[in-house]
Amino acid sequence: MMEIKIEIPKELEEEIKSVSKTTLSLIINKLIKEELEEMIRLKKIVSKSKMTEKDVEELQTKLMKQY
């Protein structure tokens, strides 16, 4: 299994410390899975469109700002 290192913002440190490592791992795995599924879904939509690569990059930038 791959490991990913993340940085936790200071304002979340105390809350994170109160969650077990197992629970935290499950939460993060779920979030990553959901985000990847959304990216795949969007790629399928975009692949069927007549958008240019530049259009796609602009759309991706806008979407990433929402998260």
C-alpha positions in Angstrom: 0.0 0.0 0.0 1.2 3.5 -0.9 1.8 6.0 1.9 1.1 9.7 1.5 2.5 12.4 3.8 0.2 15.4 4.4 0.5 18.6 6.3 -2.2 19.5 8.7 -3.1 23.2 9.2 -2.4 24.4 12.7 -6.1 25.1 13.4 -6.9 21.4 12.9 -4.0 19.9 14.9 -5.9 19.5 18.2 -9.0 18.0 16.5 -6.7 15.6 14.6 -4.9 14.5 17.7 -8.2 13.5 19.3 -9.0 11.0 16.5 -7.5 7.6 16.4 -5.0 6.8 13.7 -7.3 4.1 12.3 -10.3 6.4 12.1 -8.2 9.1 10.6 -6.8 6.7 8.0 -10.3 5.6 7.1 -11.5 9.2 6.7 -8.6 10.2 4.5 -8.9 7.1 2.4 -12.6 7.8 1.8 -11.9 11.4 0.9 -9.2 10.5 -1.5 -11.4 7.8 -3.1 -14.3 10.3 -3.5 -12.0 13.0 -5.0 -10.5 10.5 -7.5 -13.9 9.2 -8.5 -15.0 12.8 -9.2 -11.9 13.5 -11.2 -12.5 10.4 -13.3 -16.1 11.4 -13.8 -15.1 14.9 -14.9 -12.4 13.5 -17.3 -15.1 11.3 -18.9 -17.3 14.3 -19.4 -14.5 16.4 -20.8 -13.2 13.7 -23.1 -16.6 13.7 -24.9 -16.5 17.5 -25.3 -15.0 19.6 -28.0 -13.1 21.7 -25.4 -9.5 22.6 -26.1 -6.8 21.5 -23.7 -6.6 25.1 -22.5 -10.4 25.1 -21.8 -10.0 21.9 -19.8 -7.1 23.4 -17.7 -9.2 26.4 -16.9 -12.1 24.3 -15.9 -9.8 22.1 -13.7 -8.4 25.2 -12.1 -11.9 26.5 -11.3 -12.9 23.2 -9.9 -9.9 22.8 -7.7 -10.5 26.2 -6.2 -13.8 24.9 -4.9 -12.0 22.4 -2.8 
